[in-house]
Amino acid sequence: MLRRIATLAAAALLGAALLAGCSSPDGELVSKTPFPEFSAVDTDGESIGSDVFGDWDATIVNFWNNGCGTCIAEMPELEEMYQQFKTENVNLIGVAADSGESDEQLACARDILREKGVTYANISPSPESSFYQDFVKGLTGYPTTYIVDREGNIIGAPIIGNVKAQEQTVRERIERARS
């Protein structure tokens, strides 16, 4: 039993040390990872690609799918954030992760977006694309949100779960993207 407790304590200390290496002494996020290049269409059939990041100080990228109740429930909050943030030169893009799988999935995604009053663009990735295969397919849960700077770098770790409930984290990362 003592060996088990000692092992758990050592693992916790190692984890804390590894996490400390990802931030500066004042707690700011310092790591930036490139967001994967993509060229796709949105749920309205309009072309959208990685160059969209260069038009904004930061972009909030929210991954969701048709079967995710939390994703759908937060859409009106995301729409409010989109309306507010775009006046601050911050964009919001959705990624309807399963909408490219079939015409039925795309129609379902369109219905959800319409019912929830969403006006921000929503990427419909093809399951055959490298963006889907190398990135979207590897997501472990929904909703998953990233903050991306104008150079196309992800700022900090993914935000898992309801975005509005983590608005302070979102704002801190947007400020980091601007610096």
Helices and strands as residue ranges (DSSP letters): H 2-20, E 32-34, E 39-42, E 47-49, G 50-55, E 58-64, H 69-86, E 90-96, H 103-115, E 122-124, H 130-134, G 136-138, E 144-149, E 153-155, E 159-160, G 164-166, H 167-178
